[in-house]
Amino acid sequence: MPEPSRLFSMYRGLPRPIYTLFVAEVINGVGIFVFPFLTLYLTKRLGMDAAKAGTYLLLGSLAYIPGNLVGGRLADRLGRKKVAVGFQVLSALMYIPCGFPALGELVPWFVILSVFFDGATDPARTAMMTDLSTPDNRQSAFSLGYLGHNLGFAVGPLIAGFLFEAAPSWIFWGNALAALAAVSLVALKVPETKPSQEAIEASKGSSEEAHEGNLLSALASRPFLLVYTLIGTFYGFVYAQHRFALPLQTEALFKATGATIYGSLMTLNAVLVILLTTLVVKLTRGRKPIWSVAAAGFLYALGFGIIGLCRTPILLYLSTSIWTLGEIVHATNDGTYVANHTPMSHRGRFQAVLPIVGGLGWAASSPIVGKIIAASGLDPVWGLLALAAGGAGLGFVVLGIAESRRPKSGAV
């Protein structure tokens, strides 16, 4: 294993605003209280069944779509910083009324509004990271942001697990305060990054070459990226169940301590990300991202597939370790692949549309799995997830082979 000093050397020399975004990601990660426990809040606190809770999660996922479209368009027209800051503030404010129990079933509707505004934030935030990096340092820049998110997330769900039982209102208020603190840092320290006309002209001949047509023609000029995104919908379908079926599984197995055990699984997930992300990036650096993304699918298949066999916390920790490794491999290569295949002129819009297409699997996952649980219980879910992840992994292998045989050109 490389020495720690050499392991972290890949993060040296990045533009200073990237380090600011890293700190903001840490703060945001600490405050992610709501979504890891939303399923349990809807079922235990508001008394919904799994199917109804799954429907609300679907509506939340759907709300992300128009938010993404609005944010992506505005990020390319108005600038990344204005859009990222403005919409994240609105997203955070939506959580404040959720902390008042008298709202009852209005709570998920405020959460849905928050998701809409968060959806508008994400394309601008990702475009900002892409603007600040280059193909040579992009994997390091994106993995640093991912690492920052998980440094915070290592403690966030653990805190939220105790708040869920002792002070559930603070799940929402704490999330709001952390998001406002993070966005304040970005507002004060990160400059506007929208590419100048000179930078757009200089991009000609590269895989990020600016495209002169509209969004549809720009998408059509990147066929491999479109196929990549469609295959990725299956990863979203599988991974979404760490927030929906997994907490229900821990609740079914361990009853009163289920929420606390689930929180510890999420903390383990984040701790492993912190410990392993830099090593994974070091080991996969220099390799085509598509091969690493394919390998992630087989890790997802194994990690989620064995959950149905787990009857003790130790086995659940083992399962979480396996699918977390898949998450790390996927997350540290996915953004790099997409950014390297995106035209500079359309970064905001691509970062809006592609997550919508890729997110279809995530959006459909909870209602489909909720109906399976209602009809047959939790056991069939895990085999279905293993098949979906393994099949998608094979799909990426085929795509990688096809791409390697294609004559080299600027836009792919």
N, C-alpha and C positions, 0 to 999 in steps of 0.2 A: 504494500500500500504506500502511495506517495507520502512524503513528509507534509505535515499540515501547512507549512509556509509555502511549499510549492503547490499544494492543492488549491490554496486560495489565491495564488498569484494571478489566476485568470480574471479576477475581479479588479485588479489594479489598472489604473490608467483610463478608466471609463470617464465619460463626461460628468462633471459635478452634478448636474440636475438628475442624473440616473441614481446617484446615491441619495438624493433628496426623495425621489420616488420610492426608493427602497425603504427609507424610514417611514414614509407615509403608509406603505404596505404593511409594515410591522404594526403600526397603530391600528390600521383597519382590521388586521387579522386578530388582534387582541379583542376587538369589539364585535366580532361575528358571533353573536349570541342567538339571534332569532332563528335562522334557517336550520341549524342542526337540531333544534328542539321544536320546530313548528309543527311537525306531525304529532308529537306527543302533546303539545299545547292544545291543538285542535281536538284530539281524541280524549285526553284526560281532563283538561280544564274546561273545554267547551262541550264535551260529551258527544262529539261526532263519531260516526263509524268510519272504518278505513276507506270505504268507497267515497263518502262525502268529503273526507279530508283530502283524498287523492284528486277530487274534482277541483278543490280550491288550489291545490298545488299546480294543477294543469292551467287554471286561469292565471295564476301568477306567472307561469312560464310563457303563456300567450301574451301577457302584458309586456313582457320583455321585448317582443317583436316590434311593435310600433315605436317603442322607446328607442330601440337600436336604429331603426330607419331614420327617425328624426335626428338622433344624435350624430349618426354617421354623415348625413347630409350637411348638417350645420358645422361639423368639425372641418369638413373640406372647404366650406364657404366662409365661416366666421373665424375659425381658428380652434386649435385643440384645447388650449387652456381655458378659454371662456366657457366652452361647452362642458368640459370635465368638471370645473369648479361649480358652475351654476347648477347643473343637474344633480351633482352629489349632495349639495346642500338641501335641495328639495327632497331627495331620497331619504336623507337622515331625518328631516322634519316630520315625515310621515309616520315614523315610529313613535313619536311622542304621545299622540292620543291612544295608541295601542296599549299603553301601560295602565289605562283606567279600566278596571274590570267591568264597570257598568256598560261599556260599549258592546259586550257580548259578541254576537256574530258579525258585528261591524269590523272587528279586529282584522279578519283576513282581507277585507276590502282595502283597508289602509295599507296592509302589507303588499297587496297587489299594486296599489299606486306607487309605493316605494320601489317595487320591482320595475315599473315603467320608467321611473326617473333614473334608476340604476342602469337600466338598459341603454338609456341615452348617454350615460356617462362612459360606459365601457369602450365604445369605438374610439372616442376621443383620447381616452387614457392609453389604449393600445397603440393608436397612431402616434401619440406623443413619444412612447418608448421606441417605436420604429424610427421616427424622425431623428431621435437622439443617437441612434446606433448605426452601425454599418454591417454589411454581410460578414466582415471579419470578426467583429466583436458582439454580434447580435445574440448568439447563443448564451454568452456570458451575461449580457445585459438582461435578457429575458429570464434566465435562471436565477439571477440575483433578485429580481422582483418576485419571482416564485418563492425563493428562499425567505424573503422578507415577510411575505404573506403567511408563511407557515411558522416562522418564528413567533409571530403574534398568535396564530391559531393554535400553537402548542399549549397555550394557557387559556385561551378564550372559552372553548367548550367545557373545560374543567370548571372554570368559574361559573359558567352558565348552568352546568349540571346541578350545582348547589343552589344557585338562584332560582332554578325551576321549582324546587321544593320550598325554599324559604321566602323568596321575594320575587315572584314571577314578573311583576311589573318592570323590574330592573333589567330583565332580558331585553326589553324594548328600549328603555331609556339609556342603558349602558351602550347598546349598539349605536344609538343616535349620537351620543357624546363622543364616542371614539371616531365615528365617521366625520363629525364636524371638526375635531382636532386634526385629523389627517388632511382634510381638504384645506384647512387654514394654512398648513405647512406648504402645500403645493401652490396655493395662491400667492404666498409671500416669497417663495424661493425658486420656483420653476418658471423660466421664460416661455413665451409663445414659441412653438416649434414648427408652425406651418411652413412647408418648403417655399423658398423664394422662386421666382421665375427662372433665375440663373441656375438654381439647383435642379429644377425640372428639366431644363435644357441639357444639363450635364449628365442626366440619367440615361440618355439615348445609347442603345446598344447593350444595356445590362438587363438582367432578369427583372429589375425594378423600373424599367423604362416607362416614362410617363405615356399615358394613352390619350389620344386626342378625341376619341369618340365618347359616347355616353356609357352609362354603367353597364347596360346589357352587352354592348359590343366589347367592353373591357373584360367582362366575365367570359364571353365567348372566346376571347383570345388566350384564356388560361384553362384549357380543357383538363389538364392533369390536376389542377387545383380544385376544379369542380368535382371531379371523381373522388379525389381525396376527401373532400368535405362530405360527400354523400356516404362514403364508407364510414366516416367518423361518427355518423348519427348513431351507429350501433354501440360505439363506446359510450356515448352520452346516455343511451338507454340503460346500459349496464351500470355505469358509475352513479347515476341518479339514485340507485337503490341503497347507497350508503346513508342517504338521508331519509328514506321512506321505509323500505322493508327491514333494514338492519335495526333501527330503533324499535320497530314492532317485534322483531325477533328477540332482542334482549329483554323487552318487556314481557313477552310470552314465557321466556325461559326463567327469568329471575325476579319477576313480579315487582315488588316494592323497590328493589335495588337496580331495576333495569335501566332507569334514566342515568343513574350514577355510573353504571358499567358502560353504557353507551358513551357518556362523556369521556370516560377514560380511554375508550377505543379511539375516539376522535383525537384525544391528546396524544396517544401513541402514534397515530397517523402523522400528526404534525411533527412530533419529535423525530420520527424516522426520516421525514422529509428534510429536517434540519441537518441530521447527521449524514445523510446519504446523497443529498442533491449535488454537492460539489464533486464528490467522487464519481457519481454517475455521469455528470457533464465531462469530467476529465477522461473517463473511459470511452465515451461516445463521441468526443470531439474529433473532428476530422472525418467522421463517417457520414454517409448520407442520412439525413434525418428520417427518411421513409423506412429504413430498415429498423431503426430503433422504435419507431411508432408501431411497426408490425409486431415486434417482440413484446411490446406492452400489452397487446391483445391477449397473448397466451398467458401472461401473468394475471391479467384480469380474470381470464377463464378459470384458472386454478384457484385464485384467491376468493372470488365470489362463489365459485361452484361448490367449494367444500363447506360453506357456512351451514348448509342443511344438515351436515353431519356433526356439527359442533354442539356439545351439550355442557361444556364447562367454559368459564372465562378464558382459561389458558389457550384452548383451541381457537376461540374467537380472536385472541391476540395474535396467534399464528396466522390465521386467515387475513387479518388486517395488515399484518406485515407483508404478506405476499401481494395483495392488491395495491398496497401503498407503493411497493417497488414498481409495479406497473404504472401507477399514477406518476411517479417521478420520471420514469423513462419517457412516458408520453408527454408530460407537461414541458420537459426541458427540450423537446425536439419539435413539438407541434407548432408552437409559435414561430420558431425559426423557419420551418418549412413554409408556412403561410406567408410570413413577411418577405421571404426571399422570392416568392412568386407573385407578389402584389405590385401593381404599377404605382409609382410614387404619387401620381396625380389623383389616385382614387383610394388612398389608404383609409380614410375615414369611412367611405362608403363600402369598401370591401370588408372592413372590420365590423360593419353593421350587417351586411347581407349574409356573409359566410357563416357567422355564428347563428343566424336565424335558421339557415338550412341545416347546419350541423346540430343545432339545438332541438330539432324536431324529435329526435330520439329521446332526449331528456324530457321534453314536454309530454310526449306520449307515455313515458315510462310509468309514472305514478298512477294515472287512471287505469292503464292496462293491468298493472300489477295489483292495484287495489281490487279490481274485479276478480282476478285470479285468487287473491287471498280470501275474498268474500265467498267464492264458490268452492275452493279446494284447500284453503289454509296456506301456510307459508312454505311448506316443504317443496312444492313443484317450482317455486320461483327460482331457486338457486341453480337448478339444472338448465332452465331456460336462459338465465344470464350467462352461464358457461358456454352454451351453444352460440349465443349472439356474439360474445367477445371473441371466441375462437374463430368463428366464421369471418368476422371483420379483420382479425389478424391475418388470415389467409388472403383476404381481399387486398390488403396493403402489400403483401408479398407480390401478388400478381401485378399490382400497379407499379411497384418498384422495378420489376423486371421489364415491363413495357416502357417505363420512362428511361431506363438505362439503354434501351435499344433505339431510342428516338434520336435523330440527328440534333446536335447542339444548336440552339438558337437563343435569341434574347428573351422572348416571352414564352413562358410555359405555364 
